[in-house]
Each structure stands twice: as C-alpha cells, then as structure tokens.
C-alpha cells in the first residue's frame, strides 16, 4: 500500500512537472523600444514602393526608394510565416543610426529562445548589398563565429531579393538607415 502511494505521488509530480514545462522561455534580449505593428498591408506596400520607384534624374538615371521599419518587419513576419520550418516568429526590426536591430523568437518543441542581431548594411565593390552581423545573441549567450557567417549569407540573399527594384539593371550605390527608415539609391544601367 505504501509502495503504491509513493508511485502515485511520483507519477503526480511527473505529470505536474511535464505540464508546467510544456513551454520554457530561455530568455534573452527583448526590444526596449515600442513594438512595431505588423500588417499584411505594410508587407505588400514594400513591393509597391519598389515597383513604383521612378527615375529622379533622367541624365544620371538615378533612382531611390525608402522603406519603413514597419514595412520591413511586416515583410519579415510574412516571409517567416511562409517558412514554418525556420521556427522563428515575432520579428521586430528597428532601423536606427545606421544599424538594423533584429529581435525574434526561436521556438523548439519545449522552449522559446529570444534572438537579437545587430546588423550593418553597406554597398560592396560589386554594387551589391552586403549585410554584416556586428553581434548576435541567442538567449543570453553570444552566437559562435561560425554561425554568424551562415546567418550573414542568408540575410544577404533574403534582403537582396526582397528589397531590389523589379527593374533589371539596377546598380545600388548607397543605403542610408536612420529614424525608422532605410533609403536605397542607385542608377538604372539599362
């Protein structure tokens, strides 16, 4: 009888622990600024802005467009929703002082982990957008260097595909990030 009570007590404790441990938050950095609202309209407006960018100087064939952090965050949320295998949700992308501050939540079966990346973006010698990771924190731990290179490559591809005008022959010349906006300018070469 006593043995049976001990088994029932252990079983009860195990069930209690399992039910409370269904999702464990492992913490990490969280945004200190106001949350950025996410909307389908803001995500769709990015492509509209890019498609409707016009040549501002006929002689030099200059073109420029600006996107807001709400538009970029909404676009990222939409892309992540289309890639459930990435296990990343709730992106918040702040554009301030030449930096791209990215926050998100990485989810595995039983835990959530806050991700924080600080990125810089510049135009390289080949007139391509190059995104560099200054810092990356996974939870409360800095990401290893080997992971930074892989993340940087993925971001380069994703951002370049999402933020380039539909016009072929667009040559990027500059990117300016400040006050919640990113402005990309360049010339049309064809």
C-alpha positions in Angstrom: 0.0 0.0 0.0 2.8 2.4 0.9 4.7 1.5 -2.2 1.6 2.2 -4.3 1.2 5.7 -2.7 4.8 6.5 -3.5 4.3 5.5 -7.1 1.2 7.6 -7.4 3.0 10.6 -5.8 5.9 10.3 -8.2 3.5 9.9 -11.1 1.6 13.0 -10.0 4.8 15.0 -9.6 6.0 13.9 -13.1 2.7 15.0 -14.6 2.8 18.3 -12.8 6.4 19.0 -14.0 5.6 18.0 -17.6 2.5 20.2 -17.7 4.4 23.2 -16.4 7.3 22.6 -18.6 5.4 22.5 -21.9 7.0 25.7 -23.0 10.0 27.1 -21.2 11.3 30.5 -22.1 15.1 30.6 -22.1 15.1 34.4 -22.1 17.4 36.7 -23.9 17.3 40.3 -25.1 14.0 41.9 -25.8 13.3 45.1 -27.6 13.5 48.2 -25.4 11.5 50.3 -28.0 7.8 50.2 -28.7 6.7 47.1 -30.5 6.4 47.5 -34.3 2.9 46.7 -35.6 2.8 44.0 -38.3 0.2 44.1 -41.1 -0.3 42.5 -44.5 -0.8 45.9 -46.0 2.6 47.1 -44.8 4.3 44.0 -46.2 2.5 44.4 -49.6 3.4 48.1 -49.7 7.1 47.2 -49.9 6.8 45.7 -53.4 4.5 48.6 -54.5 7.1 51.1 -53.4 9.9 49.3 -55.2 7.9 48.7 -58.3 6.8 52.4 -58.5 10.2 53.8 -57.8 10.9 56.3 -60.6 14.0 57.8 -62.1 14.5 61.1 -60.3 17.2 62.4 -62.7 16.9 61.5 -66.4 20.5 62.4 -67.1 22.1 60.1 -64.5 19.2 57.6 -64.4 19.1 57.9 -60.6 16.5 56.0 -58.6 15.8 55.9 -54.9 13.2 54.3 -52.6 12.5 54.3 -48.9 11.0 51.6 -46.7 10.0 51.9 -43.0 10.7 49.6 -40.1 7.0 48.7 -40.0 7.1 47.6 -43.7 10.4 45.6 -43.2 9.1 44.0 -40.0 5.8 43.1 -41.7 7.6 41.7 -44.7 9.9 39.6 -42.5 6.8 38.3 -40.5 5.1 37.3 -43.7 8.2 35.5 -45.0 8.7 33.7 -41.7 5.0 32.6 -41.7 5.7 31.1 -45.1 8.6 29.2 -43.7 7.4 27.3 -40.6 10.4 25.0 -40.7 12.5 28.0 -39.6 10.8 28.0 -36.2 11.3 31.8 -36.0 8.5 34.2 -35.1 7.6 37.6 -33.9 10.3 39.6 -35.7 10.9 43.2 -34.7 13.2 45.1 -37.0 14.4 48.6 -35.9 16.2 50.9 -38.3 18.2 53.4 -36.4 21.6 55.2 -36.6 23.0 53.1 -39.5 22.1 49.9 -37.8 19.5 47.2 -38.2 18.4 45.8 -34.8 16.6 42.5 -35.2 14.7 40.7 -32.5 12.8 37.4 -32.9 11.8 34.3 -31.0 13.2 30.9 -31.9 10.9 28.0 -30.9 11.7 24.4 -30.5 9.5 21.7 -29.0 9.7 22.7 -25.4 11.4 26.1 -25.3 11.4 29.6 -26.7 14.7 31.5 -27.2 14.9 35.2 -27.8 17.3 36.1 -30.7 18.9 39.5 -31.1 21.1 40.6 -34.0 22.7 43.9 -34.7 23.4 44.3 -38.4 25.0 46.9 -40.6 24.3 47.2 -44.3 26.6 48.7 -47.0 27.1 48.5 -50.7 30.1 46.4 -51.6 32.6 47.0 -54.5 30.3 45.0 -56.8 27.4 47.3 -56.0 25.6 44.5 -54.1 24.0 44.9 -50.7 26.2 43.4 -48.0 24.8 42.8 -44.6 27.3 42.3 -41.8 26.5 41.0 -38.3 28.0 43.0 -35.6 26.6 41.0 -32.7 24.3 38.0 -32.4 22.8 36.8 -29.1 20.9 33.5 -28.8 19.1 33.8 -25.5 21.7 35.1 -23.1 24.7 33.7 -25.0 26.6 35.2 -27.9 26.4 33.2 -31.1 29.5 31.4 -32.2 31.5 32.9 -35.1 30.8 30.0 -37.4 27.0 30.7 -37.1 27.5 34.4 -37.8 28.9 33.7 -41.3 25.9 31.4 -42.2 23.4 33.9 -40.9 25.1 36.8 -42.7 24.9 34.9 -46.0 21.3 34.0 -45.5 20.4 37.6 -44.7 22.3 38.9 -47.8 20.2 36.7 -50.1 16.9 37.4 -48.4 17.3 41.1 -48.2 18.7 41.5 -51.7 15.8 39.5 -53.2 13.2 41.4 -51.2 14.5 45.0 -51.5 15.6 45.3 -55.1 13.6 47.1 -57.7 11.9 44.9 -60.3 13.8 46.9 -62.9 16.7 45.0 -64.3 20.0 46.7 -64.4 19.6 48.5 -61.0 23.0 49.4 -59.7 22.9 50.1 -55.9 25.1 53.0 -54.8 24.1 53.8 -51.3 22.0 52.8 -48.3 21.1 55.1 -45.5 19.5 53.9 -42.3 18.1 56.2 -39.7 14.9 57.3 -37.9 13.0 54.1 -38.6 13.7 54.1 -42.4 16.1 52.7 -44.9 16.7 54.5 -48.2 18.4 52.7 -51.0 19.6 54.6 -54.0 21.4 53.8 -57.3 21.1 54.1 -61.0 19.4 52.2 -63.8 22.1 50.9 -66.2 19.9 49.7 -69.0 
